[in-house]
């Protein structure tokens, strides 16, 4: 008895199960299932030396996952060992990543030193072999929980080392150098013991887990299984060429100014955000208040000067009241000429008195305006009910949001006016008008200039950040695209790319003969034309499908996946016959009379010779350079 083990590729087992009844058409089954067209074809053309050939499918999860492929390889090796125990000849055929599962099983066999002597051939059909390399550092190869333990085991040694260095700089080494070094060496060894033990255990586990990187395992796998490998590959296989090109295909995904629009828009709101941040921050508000108190309103002898000014200020208030009363008399005089003249004269005299008192104030107190501003600041923010607030700083300690907002408003109105308006016009109605109107014009202009400068600065910084980040994000994105496409979910390894051969086999596979490859291409093209016709007839149906998901689902309904060369191999009768002829030439297998009498048998044998590596001749061996 001889066995053919078939291994399906990624996602292949999701469409149909192994269970079927007699009424199920062979065409509806996939190539690797019992009763499929290929299974019937192979059993009709190939037999074993003693009986019929057993067709055994190997079913695995089919996930695009390196870990899933390795787990399937372990199970496949177990099944192969059972055949080895029965000393039964067998061959294994894998399509797509089914070939990767077979390669993983063979590597594990090499690690276990199981030669699999009864494996006559392992055939891969359109298999993209993922090339991985392990992370260089042991720490990077550890799972996240072991990384945490790794750092924790290092903490005792780290703390001891820092403590010892500090002791040296503090002059704590009182013993002789020799005794101190001896004590330090013993202590260092004890402190490093947890770390050394942990590293030793993890290195042992790492070596067991990543056995397929060991040179001895690679050498045994190459010696035992390289010559028994037969790759069947169409020169235009989409999966193999697509995944192989991932290492070279790279274009910019993120523009070098991708972050500028976002940060520019965000910078527009910096001023209001800064305002709300300041009034909600007690520390900053108290700091602003103390700065104004000590630098802007730091008037010498403020209390004594203010007390001396009070009498003059009362006189000024009395004169202003008298001027208003005289103005009322003038307004009510009507036709009484004498009353009008008296009122005007009184108003003129009162204004001259008011002007004189103001001049005396400015002469006696040159810093009068500053004292007034200081008094106004103290009354508004440093006093409550006529008494100084605690600590002589901002009342409420910066926790009064309303008072904080009044302080910020004071800065941009009272202070802005005081900085720009001449001291001579600050008093009186005109000065009050200017102090009121100036912030209305000044503050928006200043804030506008500040906002523009901030936007320009943010755009400059965002441009520099985008230029740097775009390259890093492109690298990260392409790394994740490659990782996802190649199905690399192993934490300890990095996906480098995909090749048409396993990393432990040096030779490149030969592609299918042109005549056979052309038949597969023609089959794929016919399926493609059929699907295009379905799309054309269903344009209106796709247009009215609800949402993108509905449109995608409708589009996928029209695909059979036989439109691809990668999935069309076993749909071509000539290819099925080619595989059957290949199996029939193995030890333990033989062609049936039906196959021997087939008119295409000789041509198929010629195709097999074209794709089968030939052993080197004596002349080839003589021309090879001697090993160093």
GILIN-V954756 format. One record per residue. N is the residue number from 1. RES is the residue in one small letter. PSI is psi in radians with two decimals (999 if undefined). NEAR is the number of other C-alpha atoms within 8 Angstrom. Layout:
n	res	psi	near
N	RES	PSI	NEAR
N	RES	PSI	NEAR
This chain:
n	res	psi	near
1	x	2.51	12
2	x	2.69	15
3	x	2.44	12
4	x	2.04	12
5	x	2.19	12
6	x	2.39	13
7	x	2.03	16
8	x	2.98	16
9	x	-2.82	12
10	x	2.30	11
11	x	0.07	9
12	x	-0.46	8
13	x	0.02	11
14	x	-0.42	6
15	x	-0.71	5
16	x	2.64	7
17	x	3.13	7
18	x	-0.44	6
19	x	2.27	4
20	x	2.80	6
21	x	-3.13	5
22	x	-0.40	5
23	x	-0.19	4
24	x	2.21	7
25	x	2.52	7
26	x	-0.54	8
27	x	-0.39	7
28	x	-0.21	7
29	x	2.64	11
30	x	2.80	8
31	x	-0.56	9
32	x	-0.06	11
33	x	2.54	11
34	x	2.39	10
35	x	-0.07	9
36	x	2.95	14
37	x	-0.75	10
38	x	-0.74	11
39	x	-0.78	13
40	x	-0.71	10
41	x	-0.82	11
42	x	-0.71	11
43	x	-0.43	11
44	x	-0.50	9
45	x	-0.35	14
46	x	2.47	17
47	x	2.95	16
48	x	3.13	12
49	x	-0.46	9
50	x	-0.40	6
51	x	-2.93	8
52	x	2.87	10
53	x	2.37	12
54	x	2.29	8
55	x	1.89	11
56	x	1.99	9
57	x	2.54	10
58	x	2.05	9
59	x	2.25	7
60	x	-3.13	6
61	x	-0.55	8
62	x	0.17	12
63	x	2.59	8
64	x	1.30	10
65	x	2.26	10
66	x	-0.67	10
67	x	-0.65	9
68	x	-0.67	11
69	x	-0.67	14
70	x	-0.69	11
71	x	-0.68	8
72	x	-0.64	12
73	x	-0.66	15
74	x	-0.75	11
75	x	-0.67	9
76	x	-0.71	12
77	x	-0.67	12
78	x	-0.73	8
79	x	-0.66	8
80	x	-0.62	9
81	x	-0.62	9
82	x	-0.70	8
83	x	-0.62	12
84	x	-0.70	12
85	x	-0.56	7
86	x	0.01	6
87	x	0.78	7
88	x	2.21	11
89	x	2.52	15
90	x	2.79	14
91	x	2.75	13
92	x	2.27	13
93	x	2.18	14
94	x	2.34	19
95	x	2.45	13
96	x	-2.25	15
97	x	-0.04	14
98	x	-0.60	15
99	x	-0.59	17
100	x	-0.64	14
101	x	-0.75	15
102	x	-0.80	14
103	x	-0.68	10
104	x	-0.72	12
105	x	-0.68	15
106	x	-0.64	12
107	x	-0.73	12
108	x	-0.61	13
109	x	-0.72	13
110	x	-0.67	14
111	x	-0.61	10
112	x	0.01	6
113	x	0.71	6
114	x	1.96	7
115	x	-0.33	7
116	x	1.03	9
117	x	-0.46	6
118	x	0.01	10
119	x	1.96	10
120	x	-0.56	11
121	x	2.50	11
122	x	2.15	13
123	x	2.20	13
124	x	2.38	15
125	x	1.96	13
126	x	0.81	14
127	x	2.12	16
128	x	1.92	15
129	x	2.11	13
130	x	2.26	12
131	x	2.12	11
132	x	2.73	9
133	x	2.52	8
134	x	2.65	8
135	x	2.49	10
136	x	-0.63	6
137	x	2.44	6
138	x	-0.68	8
139	x	-0.72	7
140	x	-0.37	9
141	x	-0.18	12
142	x	2.58	11
143	x	2.86	8
144	x	-0.66	6
145	x	-0.68	7
146	x	-0.51	8
147	x	-0.73	11
148	x	-0.75	8
149	x	-0.64	8
150	x	-0.86	12
151	x	-0.69	8
152	x	-0.70	8
153	x	-0.36	11
154	x	-0.26	11
155	x	-0.73	8
156	x	-0.77	10
157	x	-0.69	12
158	x	-0.81	8
159	x	-0.70	8
160	x	-0.72	10
161	x	-0.80	9
162	x	-0.71	8
163	x	-0.67	8
164	x	-0.72	8
165	x	-0.74	8
166	x	-0.65	8
167	x	-0.67	10
168	x	-0.80	9
169	x	-0.44	7
170	x	0.00	6
171	x	0.54	7
172	x	-0.15	7
173	x	1.68	9
174	x	-0.42	5
175	x	3.08	6
176	x	2.75	7
177	x	-0.71	7
178	x	-0.83	6
179	x	-0.62	8
180	x	-0.75	10
181	x	-0.65	8
182	x	-0.79	8
183	x	-0.69	8
184	x	-0.71	8
185	x	-0.73	8
186	x	-0.78	8
187	x	-0.73	8
188	x	-0.73	11
189	x	-0.73	8
190	x	-0.71	7
191	x	-0.54	10
192	x	-0.16	11
193	x	-0.83	8
194	x	-0.71	9
195	x	-0.76	11
196	x	-0.75	8
197	x	-0.77	8
198	x	-0.79	10
199	x	-0.71	9
200	x	-0.75	8
201	x	-0.79	8
202	x	-0.61	8
203	x	-0.67	9
204	x	-0.83	8
205	x	-0.66	8
206	x	-0.70	8
207	x	-0.66	9
208	x	-0.69	7
209	x	-0.71	6
210	x	0.84	8
211	x	-0.47	10
212	x	-0.01	9
213	x	-0.10	7
214	x	2.29	9
215	x	-0.66	6
216	x	-0.70	6
217	x	-0.74	13
218	x	-0.73	13
219	x	-0.77	9
220	x	-0.70	9
221	x	-0.72	14
222	x	-0.74	10
223	x	-0.66	8
224	x	-0.62	10
225	x	-0.18	9
226	x	-0.79	9
227	x	-0.33	6
228	x	0.14	9
229	x	2.31	10
230	x	1.83	10
231	x	2.35	11
232	x	1.99	13
233	x	2.20	12
234	x	2.43	10
235	x	-0.31	7
236	x	0.44	6
237	x	2.11	11
238	x	-0.73	9
239	x	-0.79	10
240	x	-0.84	13
241	x	-0.64	9
242	x	-0.86	8
243	x	-0.57	13
244	x	-0.53	12
245	x	-0.12	10
246	x	-0.56	11
247	x	-0.33	9
248	x	-0.46	5
249	x	2.09	6
250	x	2.16	7
251	x	2.88	4
252	x	2.17	6
253	x	-0.74	5
254	x	2.18	9
255	x	2.66	9
256	x	0.02	11
257	x	0.45	9
258	x	-0.52	9
259	x	-0.17	10
260	x	-0.84	11
261	x	-0.74	7
262	x	-0.89	7
263	x	-0.54	11
264	x	-0.78	12
265	x	-0.71	8
266	x	-0.59	8
267	x	-0.40	10
268	x	-0.51	9
269	x	0.22	8
270	x	-0.75	8
271	x	-0.93	8
272	x	-0.61	7
273	x	-0.74	8
274	x	-0.67	8
275	x	-0.88	8
276	x	-0.59	8
277	x	-0.74	8
278	x	-0.85	10
279	x	-0.29	13
280	x	0.03	9
281	x	1.80	10
282	x	-0.69	11
283	x	-0.81	7
284	x	-0.68	9
285	x	-0.73	13
286	x	-0.68	12
287	x	-0.73	8
288	x	-0.76	8
289	x	-0.80	10
290	x	-0.63	10
291	x	-0.79	9
292	x	-0.73	10
293	x	-0.72	9
294	x	-0.38	8
295	x	-0.71	7
296	x	-0.74	7
297	x	0.52	11
298	x	1.19	9
299	x	2.28	8
300	x	2.53	4
301	x	0.73	6
302	x	-0.78	8
303	x	-0.77	6
304	x	-0.72	7
305	x	-0.70	10
306	x	-0.70	10
307	x	-0.72	7
308	x	-0.44	8
309	x	-0.29	9
310	x	-0.72	8
311	x	-0.77	7
312	x	-0.65	10
313	x	-0.57	8
314	x	-0.68	8
315	x	-0.72	8
316	x	-0.72	11
317	x	-0.69	8
318	x	-0.77	8
319	x	-0.69	12
320	x	-0.63	9
321	x	-0.71	8
322	x	-0.63	9
323	x	-0.70	11
324	x	-0.66	8
325	x	-0.72	8
326	x	-0.62	12
327	x	-0.60	11
328	x	-0.72	8
329	x	-0.71	11
330	x	-0.69	12
331	x	-0.48	7
332	x	-0.03	6
333	x	-0.50	10
334	x	-1.97	8
335	x	-0.04	4
336	x	1.77	7
337	x	-0.70	8
338	x	-0.78	6
339	x	-0.65	10
340	x	-0.78	12
341	x	-0.72	8
342	x	-0.71	8
343	x	-0.74	12
344	x	-0.73	11
345	x	-0.75	8
346	x	-0.73	9
347	x	-0.69	11
348	x	-0.74	8
349	x	-0.73	8
350	x	-0.69	11
351	x	-0.64	10
352	x	-0.68	8
353	x	-0.73	9
354	x	-0.71	11
355	x	-0.69	8
356	x	-0.78	8
357	x	-0.71	10
358	x	-0.72	9
359	x	-0.71	8
360	x	-0.70	8
361	x	-0.79	12
362	x	-0.56	10
363	x	-0.74	7
364	x	-0.55	6
365	x	1.50	8
366	x	-0.47	7
367	x	0.56	7
368	x	-0.83	9
369	x	-0.72	7
370	x	-0.67	9
371	x	-0.71	12
372	x	-0.76	8
373	x	-0.69	9
374	x	-0.74	11
375	x	-0.71	9
376	x	-0.72	8
377	x	-0.79	10
378	x	-0.77	9
379	x	-0.61	10
380	x	-0.67	8
381	x	-0.36	11
382	x	-0.06	13
383	x	2.65	12
384	x	2.12	11
385	x	0.66	4
386	x	0.06	6
387	x	2.47	6
388	x	2.50	8
389	x	2.85	12
390	x	2.28	6
391	x	0.03	4
392	x	0.40	7
393	x	-2.83	11
394	x	2.28	13
395	x	2.44	13
396	x	-0.07	7
397	x	0.40	9
398	x	0.05	15
399	x	-0.17	9
400	x	1.77	9
401	x	-0.69	9
402	x	-0.78	6
403	x	-0.65	9
404	x	-0.75	13
405	x	-0.63	9
406	x	-0.63	8
407	x	-0.75	9
408	x	-0.67	9
409	x	-0.65	8
410	x	-0.70	9
411	x	-0.78	9
412	x	-0.03	10
413	x	-1.21	13
414	x	-0.82	9
415	x	-0.71	9
416	x	-0.72	12
417	x	-0.72	12
418	x	-0.57	10
419	x	-0.52	6
420	x	-0.39	6
421	x	2.37	10
422	x	2.51	7
423	x	-0.48	8
424	x	-0.40	5
425	x	0.22	9
426	x	-0.38	12
427	x	2.73	9
428	x	-3.10	7
429	x	-0.68	6
430	x	-0.73	9
431	x	-0.71	10
432	x	-0.70	10
433	x	-0.74	8
434	x	-0.75	11
435	x	-0.51	14
436	x	-0.70	9
437	x	-0.54	8
438	x	-0.83	12
439	x	-0.53	13
440	x	-0.60	8
441	x	-0.76	8
442	x	-0.86	9
443	x	-0.86	11
444	x	-0.65	9
445	x	-0.84	8
446	x	-0.81	8
447	x	-0.63	8
448	x	-0.77	8
449	x	-0.78	8
450	x	-0.74	8
451	x	-0.74	10
452	x	-0.79	8
453	x	-0.67	8
454	x	-0.71	9
455	x	-0.78	11
456	x	-0.73	8
457	x	-0.76	8
458	x	-0.70	11
459	x	-0.69	11
460	x	-0.84	8
461	x	-0.68	8
462	x	-0.61	13
463	x	-0.75	12
464	x	-0.75	8
465	x	-0.76	9
466	x	-0.72	14
467	x	-0.71	11
468	x	-0.83	9
469	x	-0.56	9
470	x	-0.70	12
471	x	-0.74	10
472	x	-0.73	8
473	x	-0.64	9
474	x	-0.80	11
475	x	-0.77	8
476	x	-0.72	8
477	x	-0.81	8
478	x	-0.58	9
479	x	-0.76	8
480	x	-0.64	8
481	x	-0.82	8
482	x	-0.73	12
483	x	-0.76	12
484	x	-0.76	8
485	x	-0.65	9
486	x	-0.08	13
487	x	0.55	9
488	x	1.83	13
489	x	0.36	8
490	x	2.13	8
491	x	-0.53	8
492	x	-0.01	10
493	x	2.78	11
494	x	2.31	12
495	x	2.09	12
496	x	-0.67	9
497	x	-2.81	14
498	x	2.55	14
499	x	2.94	13
500	x	0.04	11
501	x	2.69	11
502	x	2.68	11
503	x	-0.40	8
504	x	0.07	8
505	x	2.24	8
506	x	-0.52	7
507	x	2.50	5
508	x	2.46	6
509	x	2.64	10
510	x	2.50	10
511	x	2.91	9
512	x	2.65	12
513	x	2.56	9
514	x	-0.69	6
515	x	-0.76	6
516	x	-0.71	10
517	x	-0.66	11
518	x	-0.64	8
519	x	-0.68	10
520	x	-0.69	13
521	x	-0.76	9
522	x	-0.71	8
523	x	-0.80	11
524	x	-0.72	13
525	x	-0.67	9
526	x	-0.74	9
527	x	-0.65	10
528	x	-0.76	11
529	x	-0.68	8
530	x	-0.75	8
531	x	-0.64	11
532	x	-0.67	8
533	x	-0.68	8
534	x	-0.72	9
535	x	-0.78	10
536	x	-0.72	7
537	x	-0.28	7
538	x	0.36	8
539	x	-0.78	8
540	x	-0.67	7
541	x	-0.68	7
542	x	-0.64	10
543	x	-0.60	7
544	x	0.09	6
545	x	2.40	10
546	x	2.13	7
547	x	2.92	6
548	x	-0.66	7
549	x	-0.67	7
550	x	-0.70	9
551	x	-0.72	12
552	x	-0.76	8
553	x	-0.73	8
554	x	-0.72	10
555	x	-0.71	10
556	x	-0.44	7
557	x	-0.42	7
558	x	-0.03	9
559	x	2.44	9
560	x	-0.11	6
561	x	0.03	6
562	x	0.00	11
563	x	-0.30	14
564	x	2.51	10
565	x	-0.66	14
566	x	-0.55	10
567	x	0.18	9
568	x	-0.03	13
569	x	-0.98	11
570	x	-0.01	10
571	x	-0.17	8
572	x	2.10	11
573	x	-0.68	7
574	x	-0.63	8
575	x	-0.72	12
576	x	-0.71	14
577	x	-0.66	11
578	x	-0.77	11
579	x	-0.71	8
580	x	-0.75	12
581	x	-0.69	15
582	x	-0.78	10
583	x	-0.65	11
584	x	-0.32	12
585	x	-0.05	9
586	x	2.73	10
587	x	2.33	7
588	x	-0.23	10
589	x	2.81	14
590	x	2.66	13
591	x	2.49	13
592	x	2.97	10
593	x	-0.60	7
594	x	-0.74	9
595	x	-0.70	11
596	x	-0.59	8
597	x	-0.03	7
598	x	2.29	7
599	x	-0.36	5
600	x	0.08	6
601	x	-0.80	11
602	x	-0.72	7
603	x	-0.65	7
604	x	-0.67	11
605	x	-0.65	10
606	x	-0.69	8
607	x	-0.72	11
608	x	-0.67	10
609	x	-0.58	8
610	x	-0.60	9
611	x	-0.19	14
612	x	2.20	8
613	x	2.31	6
614	x	2.45	4
615	x	2.55	4
616	x	2.47	7
617	x	2.99	6
618	x	-0.65	6
619	x	-0.69	7
620	x	-0.72	8
621	x	-0.61	8
622	x	-0.50	6
623	x	-0.21	6
624	x	2.45	6
625	x	2.50	4
626	x	2.52	4
627	x	2.50	3
628	x	999	2
